[in-house]
Amino acid sequence: MDFSTDAFPERDRQEAFCESVARSLLKLDVSPLHDLPLAATMSFRALPGLGLSTGRLSPIHCRHLSAQTDNDDFVLVVSWTGGCSVLQGNQETELHNGQATLTANGVRGEVWSASSTASDYLNLRLSRSLLEPRLSDFSTALARPIGADTPALRLLLGYCRILNDEKARFTAELGSAVATHIHDLVALAVGASRDGTEIARRGVAAARLHAVKADIRAHLADPKLSVAVVAARHRVTPRYIHRLFELDGTTFSEFALTLRLTHADGMLRDARFLDRTISTIAFDCGFSDLSYFNRTFKRFYNATPSDIRRTVRWTE
């Protein structure tokens, strides 16, 4: 679900946001700050035991409608940019760029947040039954700041960015796995118990592999793409990346090569690229040796690039 106040006349924006999102979906009482008109652009995504909300908000004050809270979920509040104050009971904390804190529904005491400037945010609604067993002591973790340089938080935010950007449709099984990985990473960022730390290692591995694969896709056209280069960008060792792919049943090289060949095949079959030579397409997909591209393409598709190109020309 996506929501933007831009879809409404200015005079109706606050009421539309309060009725469509704040009160009904988020169980929040919302009021603008500094007499500024309310502006919101938000995206919501639901997975088993997990809700993910991202967007940008004008200066705003949000208070939990405790009487309407129908769950005891945890909520991780992250300030992407800008800053905000978060109160849980008697504990108040200030968040700035990249920092986060954990709050909980169904806990006695007022819960609110306020942002004095327009800010980008991420909220994760987390299942208490999944998260609490992983934490050493959730009560002491509530409304405590989590530093932007916390490794588990950095990894979590990178994972969430990828999920939000991809807008992928998950099977029930994959969606459940992703939700589990996110709970694992939140536990590590907030303060996992000894057993929780052991359990959470799977979430770290899954998030790392997801991030590495996204990195490969983003730099596919670079002929110098290598496991050493990717490892340096992610501050891990090449051996660690090799191990991640081994656990996934493939290798770094096989994964990158398959992506490149698939991308090349798609371009060869697309009439929009008929003006590009086969060599240009090969180089655009990260191949630096045309003969190697032709050999591997034929072995992979049982047809040469020229065969594919001729089919497209005939269709045209």
C-alpha positions as CSV (number, residue, x, y, z in Angstrom):
1,M,0.0,0.0,0.0
2,D,1.2,3.5,-0.9
3,F,-0.1,6.8,0.4
4,S,0.7,10.4,-0.4
5,T,-1.0,13.6,0.8
6,D,-0.2,15.0,-2.7
7,A,-3.2,13.0,-3.9
8,F,-5.6,15.3,-2.0
9,P,-6.4,19.0,-2.0
10,E,-4.3,20.8,0.6
11,R,-7.4,21.5,2.8
12,D,-8.2,17.8,3.0
13,R,-4.7,16.4,3.4
14,Q,-4.5,16.2,7.2
15,E,-7.9,14.6,7.6
16,A,-7.2,12.2,4.8
17,F,-4.0,11.1,6.4
18,C,-5.5,10.8,9.9
19,E,-8.5,8.8,8.7
20,S,-6.8,6.6,6.0
21,V,-3.5,5.9,7.8
22,A,-2.9,7.3,11.3
23,R,-5.9,6.3,13.2
24,S,-7.1,3.2,11.3
25,L,-3.8,1.6,10.3
26,L,-1.1,2.9,12.8
27,K,-3.3,3.6,15.8
28,L,-1.8,7.1,16.2
29,D,-3.1,10.5,17.0
30,V,-1.3,12.9,14.7
31,S,-0.8,16.7,14.7
32,P,1.5,18.9,12.6
33,L,4.1,21.0,14.3
34,H,5.1,24.7,13.8
35,D,1.8,25.4,12.1
36,L,3.0,23.8,8.9
37,P,0.7,21.9,6.6
38,L,0.9,18.1,7.0
39,A,2.7,16.3,4.2
40,A,3.3,12.6,4.0
41,T,4.6,10.1,1.4
42,M,4.5,6.6,2.8
43,S,4.8,3.0,1.7
44,F,3.5,0.0,3.7
45,R,4.4,-3.7,3.2
46,A,3.3,-6.7,5.2
47,L,5.0,-10.1,5.7
48,P,4.2,-12.8,8.2
49,G,4.8,-11.3,11.6
50,L,6.3,-8.2,10.1
51,G,5.1,-4.8,8.9
52,L,7.4,-2.4,7.1
53,S,6.7,1.3,6.7
54,T,8.9,3.8,5.0
55,G,8.5,7.4,3.8
56,R,8.9,11.1,4.4
57,L,6.9,13.2,6.9
58,S,6.7,16.9,7.6
59,P,7.3,18.0,11.2
60,I,4.8,16.0,13.2
61,H,3.8,14.8,16.6
62,C,2.5,11.2,16.9
63,R,0.9,9.7,20.1
64,H,-0.1,6.1,20.4
65,L,-3.9,5.6,20.9
66,S,-3.3,3.1,23.7
67,A,-7.0,2.5,24.1
68,Q,-7.2,1.3,20.5
69,T,-3.9,-0.7,20.4
70,D,-5.0,-4.2,19.6
71,N,-1.6,-5.9,19.9
72,D,1.5,-6.0,21.9
73,D,4.0,-5.8,19.0
74,F,7.3,-4.1,19.1
75,V,8.1,-1.2,16.8
76,L,11.6,-0.3,15.7
77,V,11.7,3.4,14.9
78,V,14.5,4.5,12.6
79,S,15.4,8.0,11.5
80,W,16.9,7.7,8.0
81,T,17.4,11.5,7.8
82,G,16.6,14.4,10.0
83,G,15.8,13.7,13.7
84,C,13.0,12.9,16.1
85,S,12.2,12.4,19.8
86,V,10.7,9.2,21.0
87,L,9.1,8.6,24.4
88,Q,8.2,5.2,25.9
89,G,6.8,5.5,29.5
90,N,9.4,7.6,31.3
91,Q,12.2,7.0,28.9
92,E,12.8,9.6,26.2
93,T,15.5,9.5,23.5
94,E,16.7,11.7,20.6
95,L,17.3,10.0,17.2
96,H,19.3,11.5,14.4
97,N,20.5,10.3,11.0
98,G,20.6,6.5,10.9
99,Q,19.8,6.0,14.6
100,A,17.0,3.8,15.9
101,T,15.2,2.8,19.0
102,L,12.7,0.1,20.1
103,T,9.2,0.8,21.4
104,A,6.5,-1.6,22.4
105,N,2.7,-1.6,22.2
106,G,0.7,-2.8,25.1
107,V,3.1,-1.4,27.7
108,R,1.8,0.9,30.4
109,G,2.7,4.6,30.0
110,E,2.5,7.1,27.1
111,V,4.3,6.4,23.9
112,W,4.9,9.2,21.3
113,S,7.3,10.5,18.8
114,A,7.9,14.0,17.4
115,S,10.0,15.2,14.5
116,S,10.9,18.9,14.4
117,T,12.0,18.8,10.8
118,A,10.9,17.0,7.7
119,S,12.5,13.6,7.9
120,D,12.7,10.2,6.2
121,Y,11.9,7.3,8.4
122,L,11.6,3.5,8.6
123,N,9.3,1.7,11.1
124,L,9.3,-2.0,11.6
125,R,6.4,-3.6,13.3
126,L,7.7,-6.8,14.9
127,S,6.1,-9.8,16.4
128,R,6.6,-10.0,20.2
129,S,6.5,-13.8,20.1
130,L,9.3,-13.8,17.5
131,L,11.5,-11.1,19.0
132,E,11.2,-11.3,22.8
133,P,12.8,-14.8,23.1
134,R,15.8,-13.5,21.2
135,L,16.4,-10.5,23.6
136,S,18.3,-10.5,26.8
137,D,16.0,-8.0,28.5
138,F,13.5,-6.1,26.3
139,S,12.3,-3.8,29.2
140,T,15.7,-2.2,29.5
141,A,16.0,-1.9,25.7
142,L,12.9,0.2,25.2
143,A,13.5,3.8,24.0
144,R,17.3,3.4,24.2
145,P,19.2,4.8,21.3
146,I,20.9,2.4,18.9
147,G,23.9,4.0,17.2
148,A,24.0,4.5,13.5
149,D,27.4,2.7,13.4
150,T,26.0,-0.4,15.1
151,P,27.0,-3.2,12.6
152,A,23.7,-5.2,13.0
153,L,21.7,-2.0,12.5
154,R,23.7,-1.0,9.3
155,L,23.1,-4.5,7.9
156,L,19.4,-4.4,8.8
157,L,18.9,-1.1,7.2
158,G,20.7,-2.2,4.0
159,Y,18.5,-5.3,3.9
160,C,15.3,-3.2,4.3
161,R,16.4,-0.8,1.6
162,I,16.8,-3.7,-0.8
163,L,13.4,-5.2,0.1
164,N,11.7,-1.8,-0.2
165,D,13.4,-1.0,-3.5
166,E,12.6,-4.4,-5.1
167,K,8.9,-4.4,-4.2
168,A,9.1,-8.1,-4.9
169,R,6.2,-10.5,-4.4
170,F,7.2,-13.2,-2.0
171,T,5.8,-16.7,-1.6
172,A,4.5,-17.5,1.9
173,E,7.7,-19.5,2.6
174,L,10.1,-16.8,1.4
175,G,8.1,-14.1,3.1
176,S,8.3,-16.0,6.4
177,A,12.0,-16.5,6.0
178,V,12.6,-12.8,5.3
179,A,10.6,-11.8,8.4
180,T,12.6,-14.2,10.5
181,H,15.9,-12.8,9.2
182,I,14.8,-9.2,10.1
183,H,13.8,-10.3,13.6
184,D,17.2,-11.9,14.0
185,L,19.0,-8.6,12.9
186,V,16.8,-6.4,15.2
187,A,17.7,-8.7,18.1
188,L,21.4,-8.3,17.4
189,A,21.0,-4.5,17.1
190,V,18.9,-4.1,20.3
191,G,20.7,-6.7,22.4
192,A,20.3,-10.4,21.9
193,S,20.6,-13.0,24.6
194,R,23.4,-15.7,24.2
195,D,20.9,-18.1,22.6
196,G,19.4,-15.3,20.6
197,T,22.9,-14.4,19.2
198,E,23.4,-18.0,18.0
199,I,20.0,-18.1,16.4
200,A,20.5,-14.7,14.8
201,R,23.6,-15.7,12.8
202,R,21.3,-17.1,10.1
203,G,19.7,-13.7,9.7
204,V,23.1,-12.1,9.3
205,A,24.2,-14.6,6.7
206,A,20.9,-14.2,4.8
207,A,21.1,-10.4,4.8
208,R,24.7,-10.4,3.8
209,L,24.0,-12.7,0.9
210,H,21.0,-10.6,-0.2
211,A,23.1,-7.5,-0.1
212,V,26.0,-9.1,-2.0
213,K,23.7,-10.3,-4.7
214,A,22.2,-6.8,-5.0
215,D,25.7,-5.4,-5.3
216,I,26.5,-7.8,-8.1
217,R,23.4,-6.8,-10.0
218,A,24.1,-3.1,-9.6
219,H,27.7,-3.5,-10.9
220,L,27.1,-6.2,-13.5
221,A,28.4,-4.1,-16.4
222,D,31.8,-3.6,-14.7
223,P,34.2,-6.1,-16.2
224,K,36.4,-5.7,-13.1
225,L,33.7,-7.0,-10.8
226,S,35.3,-9.6,-8.5
227,V,34.7,-11.2,-5.2
228,A,37.6,-9.1,-3.7
229,V,36.1,-5.9,-4.9
230,V,32.6,-6.8,-3.5
231,A,34.1,-8.0,-0.2
232,A,35.9,-4.7,0.2
233,R,32.7,-2.8,-0.3
234,H,30.9,-4.9,2.3
235,R,33.9,-5.0,4.8
236,V,34.1,-8.7,4.8
237,T,36.6,-11.2,3.5
238,P,36.4,-12.9,0.1
239,R,36.4,-16.2,1.9
240,Y,33.3,-15.2,3.8
241,I,31.5,-14.3,0.5
242,H,32.5,-17.6,-1.0
243,R,31.1,-19.4,2.0
244,L,27.8,-17.5,1.7
245,F,27.4,-18.7,-1.9
246,E,28.5,-22.3,-1.0
247,L,25.6,-22.4,1.6
248,D,23.3,-21.1,-1.2
249,G,24.4,-24.0,-3.5
250,T,26.4,-22.0,-6.0
251,T,29.5,-19.8,-6.4
252,F,30.1,-16.1,-6.8
253,S,31.4,-16.6,-10.3
254,E,28.4,-18.8,-11.4
255,F,25.9,-16.3,-10.0
256,A,27.5,-13.4,-11.7
257,L,28.0,-15.3,-15.0
258,T,24.3,-16.4,-15.0
259,L,23.1,-12.9,-14.4
260,R,25.3,-11.5,-17.2
261,L,24.2,-14.2,-19.7
262,T,20.5,-13.7,-18.8
263,H,20.8,-10.0,-19.1
264,A,22.6,-10.4,-22.5
265,D,19.9,-12.8,-23.7
266,G,17.2,-10.4,-22.7
267,M,18.9,-7.6,-24.7
268,L,19.4,-9.7,-27.7
269,R,15.7,-10.6,-27.8
270,D,14.5,-7.1,-27.3
271,A,13.8,-5.2,-30.5
272,R,14.7,-1.9,-28.8
273,F,18.4,-3.0,-28.9
274,L,18.5,-4.1,-32.5
275,D,20.8,-1.1,-33.3
276,R,23.4,-2.4,-30.9
277,T,26.0,-4.9,-32.1
278,I,26.4,-8.2,-30.3
279,S,29.9,-7.1,-29.1
280,T,28.4,-3.9,-27.7
281,I,25.7,-5.9,-25.8
282,A,28.4,-8.3,-24.5
283,F,30.5,-5.4,-23.2
284,D,27.4,-3.7,-21.7
285,C,26.8,-6.9,-19.7
286,G,30.3,-7.0,-18.3
287,F,32.1,-9.3,-20.7
288,S,35.5,-8.1,-21.7
289,D,36.3,-11.0,-24.1
290,L,33.9,-11.5,-27.0
291,S,35.0,-15.0,-27.9
292,Y,34.5,-16.1,-24.2
293,F,31.0,-14.5,-24.3
294,N,30.1,-16.4,-27.5
295,R,31.3,-19.7,-26.1
296,T,29.6,-19.4,-22.7
297,F,26.4,-18.1,-24.3
298,K,26.2,-21.1,-26.7
299,R,26.9,-23.6,-23.9
300,F,24.2,-21.9,-21.6
301,Y,21.5,-21.5,-24.3
302,N,22.4,-24.1,-26.9
303,A,22.3,-21.3,-29.4
304,T,24.7,-18.5,-30.5
305,P,24.0,-14.8,-29.9
306,S,23.6,-14.5,-33.6
307,D,20.9,-17.2,-33.6
308,I,18.9,-15.2,-31.1
309,R,19.4,-12.0,-32.9
310,R,18.2,-13.5,-36.2
311,T,15.1,-14.7,-34.6
312,V,14.3,-11.2,-33.4
313,R,15.0,-9.7,-36.8
314,W,12.7,-12.4,-38.4
315,T,9.9,-11.6,-36.0
316,E,10.3,-7.9,-36.7
